Structure formats: structure tokens, C-alpha cells
Amino acid sequence: MNASLSSARDHVRIGLLGCGHVGAALALLIVERRTAVARRQGLDLEITRIAVRNTAIDRGVPVDTDTFTTDAAAVVADPNVDVVVEVMGGIEPARELIMAALSAGKPVVTANKELLANCGAELYSLAADNGVDLLFEAAVAGAIPIMRPLRESLAGEPIRRVMGIVNGTTNFILSRMTEDGASYADALAEAQSLGYAERDPTADVEGYDAGAKLAIMATIAFGVRVVAGDVYHEGISGISVADIEFAADLKHCIKLLAVAEQTTGDDGELRVGVRVHPTLVPLDHPLASVNGSYNAVFVEGEAAGDLMLYGRGAGGRPTASAVLGDLIDAAANLRRGSAPVVGTLERALIAPIDDVTSAYYLNLEVDDRSGVLAAVAAVFGEHGVSIRSMEQEGLGSEARLVFITHDACERDVRSTLSELRSLEAVRAVGSVLRVISN
Ligand SMILES: NC(=O)c1ccc[n+]([C@@H]2O[C@H](COP(=O)([O-])OP(=O)(O)OC[C@H]3O[C@@H](n4cnc5c(N)ncnc54)[C@H](OP(=O)(O)O)[C@@H]3O)[C@@H](O)[C@H]2O)c1
């Protein structure tokens, strides 16, 4: 059963689930943009119900106090709600509420990356079965329009790889370490004091937040079901200022990249590799110029070539802007009785991390004596890992060899490392990071 814009034909009554950073910014934006949206899109947007946990808090939004309720299910079921916007976050009760809205034929707009990265497929499928929109531009990279281009503009494009800087906290920390030589601990403390990082920064610095966004992007880019648990993670807490300086000497910077790529396995089946890890990015690559808390997504298409979208990845107002765009789309589709849907997706075959092919940066602490370089190079050769460039740094107890390899299979690099660790002349294997090429 499809809902429709019931009262006046183009009057869109919105049920808002959550009125925190994003919800309150959206409520303000809807009031600010109401006249312009009515003029340009012919839609009169109005928030008729808002669900929150605590109705006593003044949220500074220009709606009547009796618009607020703690009964979120009643907002979804209200016949005076045409479109549901979910900005409460978390899995439950958001999942059940969205399912109830879709089952009632009401379009849903959500910014909830955690929910979509874990339960997206069942929700996309329910939206398709009910012929209604489930739109989620704001769930990945805040204000940056990436979901609609992947879903619509690039629908006919065979996409090879999507790479994103999709976590502003880690990008801010790495930028501070790069630009000012700040230590990881100092840069993290500054991010916390500016409100960019949570008191417990694990989800950001260990790559889980970026991994959830990557699962959603990979699902839409490759048309198969990828969940957060499929994503391989390495965080940035082990990155030192020395790594950043060595990378700079090699004309690279270090970024936390979320990478999704499609490859063909030995059996001829398509596989999706999804990983989040610190990465050496050449200084002349467009992603190298994405600094501070900004985000960007870089798409490599077979026919379209390379594309990059850049902008604010978080913050109440930028995120609310993406939600408003979806809301206008959902309302316009409701008016014309159509809904572009993701549909039912098959489970992706996930490429194991051992099968990933990449160039690598390796940093070895070695004895400062003759014959060491030859012994180390021989180990690389035995495992079929070829060296693209090598730098010798420091003397005596500070002596290091810094390598960048040609593309090699992760499995071969791991066996190279394990043999290097057993060489007497290698005192320690420092950072090992993947490198992207132009
Ligand atoms: N903030 C960003 O920059 C950003 C960027 C991209 C995406 N997102 C996503 O947007 C969503 C919202 O984020 P946010 O930063 O706005 O969160 P937030 O500030 O914590 O706001 C959450 C809102 O939901 C309400 N709420 C939570 N559970 C509820 C329940 N069971 N019943 C009724 N109301 C409930 C809260 O009510 P009370 O206020 O009464 O507690 C609050 O108003 C999340 O999914 C987040 O991942 C956020």
C-alpha cells in the first residue's frame, strides 16, 4: 500500500525521529528553505511530529511544543505523517521503526550508517517490495553527495574501485601530525578539545566508523550485499611522526583510506575487497589535498575514468543539508508515484585480505654494516616482492632501510616480513603500510 501526499496535494508532512545535532539542524533548515523549496520544487515541507527521548529539553527549533513526543512508533503510524526522517541513530528501535514506515508505504530518509552497514539489505529489499523510497545520502560522508551518483548517475558504469577519506576525526589528526609535526597523542587531544573526536575515540581511530560507511558504499557501487563485519580494519594509532616524515621524503602523505574494489578470483567469480587502513598517498594524487576534517570520495570507473567528490563529512548543518535533499526527492517521488529502489541484493563474495594486491611501504631498523642491504634484498627476491625504491636513513643504532615495493600480493609481503624478522641484521620491522599509485 503506497502512501501519498494526502491533504493539500503538495503539502509534505514530515515525522522526525530524533532531534539532536542533525534533527534540530534539519528542523531549522526546513523553516529557512520552506519558501524556496515551495517555489522551486512545488513542495510545502512541514514537520508535524518529532520523537525524542526527553521532551523537556528546549532544542531551539521553531515548532509547537505539542509536536514532540517520546512515542516514536506513534509518529511513524500517524496518518498526518507522509514521510519519515530517521536521525536517532543506533540499530534498535531505528530498524523496527523504519520497517514499520516502509511497510505502511511511507518513504524513509535516514542518516544512520550503523544501521545500514549492518541491516541495509533487508531494509532495501522491504523498500523495493513496498515500492517506496529509502534514501540515505547523509549516512556516508555527511554533506557530500555520493550515494545518489553511485546509485543513479553511475548506474551504467563498471566501477573498479572506490576510495574514501570518510572519517573527519582521523583526517584531522593525520593532518595535524603532517602539517605541524604534532604527536598522535597531542593531535588526538586537540581533536577531542575541538569536539571532532569522542572521549572514547576507538570507533574513529581504529577505522570502524569508516568501515561502516565503506560497507554501504561498496553495496551500492557493486550491487551486492556487503556488511560492516566484512571490512578489514587497521587504525592510525600506530602511525608515528617519523612514518609521516619518511613518507614525505618519498613524496607521499599518510591518509586513513577506506577502499572497496572489485576483483576476479582464480575461479572467475567477482569478489569485493573492503578494507580501511592508513595508506601512503602520492602527493600529486587528488586525495592528498584533502586535509583537516574534510572528507572526499574518489571513484575509479572503467568508462568515466576518475571522479572525486569533496566536502564536509559531518556536522549537524552539513548533514542536515544532505537529509533535506533526500527529503525533497522522496516527497517529489511520492507525488509522482515512483520510487527508485536499490532492490534485493545477493551476498557479496568477499576477497580475503591475503589476496589483496598493493604496493607497500616498509620501514626496517637494521645493523649499520656491510652486507645487510644485500641480505634484506635477497629475502624480498625469494618471495617475489620487487622493490620500487629504497632509502637508507640514519647511522649506527639509528640505521633504517625504508622501502616501497612494486605491487605485490599481501600474502607474499607477510611471508617476506616474517623472514625479515628472523634475520640477525634486522633489529625491528617498523610500520608496514599499503601505498596507492596514481
Ligand atoms: N552528527 C553528525 O555529524 C552526523 C553525520 C552523519 C550522520 N550522522 C547520523 O545521524 C544520526 C543522528 O546523529 P546526531 O549526531 O544528530 O545524534 P544525537 O545528537 O545523539 O541525536 C539523537 C536524537 O535521537 C533521539 N533519540 C535517540 N533514541 C531515541 C528513542 N529511542 N526514541 C526517541 N528518540 C530517540 C535523541 O533524543 P534526546 O535528545 O531526547 O536524547 C536525540 O534527539 C546518527 O545515525 C548518526 O550516525 C550524524
The ligand as an SDF file (V2000), in Angstrom:
LIG
                    3D

 48 52  0  0  0  0  0  0  0  0999 V2000
   26.2660   14.3840   13.8070 N   0  0  0  0  0  0  0  0  0  0  0  0
   26.8110   14.2260   12.6300 C   0  0  0  0  0  0  0  0  0  0  0  0
   27.6950   14.9720   12.2080 O   0  0  0  0  0  0  0  0  0  0  0  0
   26.3350   13.0980   11.7390 C   0  0  0  0  0  0  0  0  0  0  0  0
   26.8790   12.9790   10.4390 C   0  0  0  0  0  0  0  0  0  0  0  0
   26.4190   11.9630    9.5880 C   0  0  0  0  0  0  0  0  0  0  0  0
   25.4660   11.0760   10.0620 C   0  0  0  0  0  0  0  0  0  0  0  0
   25.0010   11.1970   11.3400 N   0  0  0  0  0  0  0  0  0  0  0  0
   23.9940   10.2270   11.7990 C   0  0  0  0  0  0  0  0  0  0  0  0
   22.7910   10.9120   12.1150 O   0  0  0  0  0  0  0  0  0  0  0  0
   22.1300   10.2470   13.1850 C   0  0  0  0  0  0  0  0  0  0  0  0
   21.8740   11.2450   14.3010 C   0  0  0  0  0  0  0  0  0  0  0  0
   23.0930   11.7840   14.7460 O   0  0  0  0  0  0  0  0  0  0  0  0
   23.1160   13.0080   15.7830 P   0  0  0  0  0  0  0  0  0  0  0  0
   24.5350   13.4330   15.8540 O   0  0  0  0  0  0  0  0  0  0  0  0
   22.0740   14.0030   15.4220 O   0  0  0  0  0  0  0  0  0  0  0  0
   22.6940   12.2400   17.1430 O   0  0  0  0  0  0  0  0  0  0  0  0
   22.2470   12.9020   18.5180 P   0  0  0  0  0  0  0  0  0  0  0  0
   22.6740   14.3260   18.6060 O   0  0  0  0  0  0  0  0  0  0  0  0
   22.6550   11.9500   19.5960 O   0  0  0  0  0  0  0  0  0  0  0  0
   20.6390   12.8950   18.4270 O   0  0  0  0  0  0  0  0  0  0  0  0
   19.8630   11.7200   18.5330 C   0  0  0  0  0  0  0  0  0  0  0  0
   18.4130   12.1160   18.7250 C   0  0  0  0  0  0  0  0  0  0  0  0
   17.5890   10.9520   18.7030 O   0  0  0  0  0  0  0  0  0  0  0  0
   16.7590   10.9200   19.8570 C   0  0  0  0  0  0  0  0  0  0  0  0
   16.5690    9.5160   20.2440 N   0  0  0  0  0  0  0  0  0  0  0  0
   17.5050    8.5700   20.4200 C   0  0  0  0  0  0  0  0  0  0  0  0
   16.9320    7.3940   20.7360 N   0  0  0  0  0  0  0  0  0  0  0  0
   15.6110    7.6150   20.7670 C   0  0  0  0  0  0  0  0  0  0  0  0
   14.4760    6.8060   21.0330 C   0  0  0  0  0  0  0  0  0  0  0  0
   14.6140    5.5050   21.3430 N   0  0  0  0  0  0  0  0  0  0  0  0
   13.2430    7.3540   20.9550 N   0  0  0  0  0  0  0  0  0  0  0  0
   13.0750    8.6690   20.6430 C   0  0  0  0  0  0  0  0  0  0  0  0
   14.1270    9.4880   20.3680 N   0  0  0  0  0  0  0  0  0  0  0  0
   15.3600    8.9700   20.4230 C   0  0  0  0  0  0  0  0  0  0  0  0
   17.5050   11.7170   20.9240 C   0  0  0  0  0  0  0  0  0  0  0  0
   16.5800   12.2080   21.8500 O   0  0  0  0  0  0  0  0  0  0  0  0
   17.0610   13.0800   23.1420 P   0  0  0  0  0  0  0  0  0  0  0  0
   17.6510   14.3480   22.5640 O   0  0  0  0  0  0  0  0  0  0  0  0
   15.8260   13.3300   23.9190 O   0  0  0  0  0  0  0  0  0  0  0  0
   18.0870   12.2320   23.8460 O   0  0  0  0  0  0  0  0  0  0  0  0
   18.1610   12.8120   20.0790 C   0  0  0  0  0  0  0  0  0  0  0  0
   17.2300   13.8700   19.8840 O   0  0  0  0  0  0  0  0  0  0  0  0
   23.0360    9.0670   13.5770 C   0  0  0  0  0  0  0  0  0  0  0  0
   22.6200    7.9160   12.9070 O   0  0  0  0  0  0  0  0  0  0  0  0
   24.4060    9.4990   13.0720 C   0  0  0  0  0  0  0  0  0  0  0  0
   25.2540    8.4100   12.7740 O   0  0  0  0  0  0  0  0  0  0  0  0
   25.4040   12.1870   12.1730 C   0  0  0  0  0  0  0  0  0  0  0  0
  1  2  1  0
  2  3  2  0
  2  4  1  0
  4  5  1  0
  4 48  2  0
  5  6  2  0
  6  7  1  0
  7  8  2  0
  8  9  1  0
  8 48  1  0
  9 10  1  0
  9 46  1  0
 10 11  1  0
 11 12  1  0
 11 44  1  0
 12 13  1  0
 13 14  1  0
 14 15  2  0
 14 16  1  0
 14 17  1  0
 17 18  1  0
 18 19  2  0
 18 20  1  0
 18 21  1  0
 21 22  1  0
 22 23  1  0
 23 24  1  0
 23 42  1  0
 24 25  1  0
 25 26  1  0
 25 36  1  0
 26 27  1  0
 26 35  1  0
 27 28  2  0
 28 29  1  0
 29 30  1  0
 29 35  2  0
 30 31  1  0
 30 32  2  0
 32 33  1  0
 33 34  2  0
 34 35  1  0
 36 37  1  0
 36 42  1  0
 37 38  1  0
 38 39  2  0
 38 40  1  0
 38 41  1  0
 42 43  1  0
 44 45  1  0
 44 46  1  0
 46 47  1  0
M  CHG  2   8   1  16  -1
M  END
$$$$
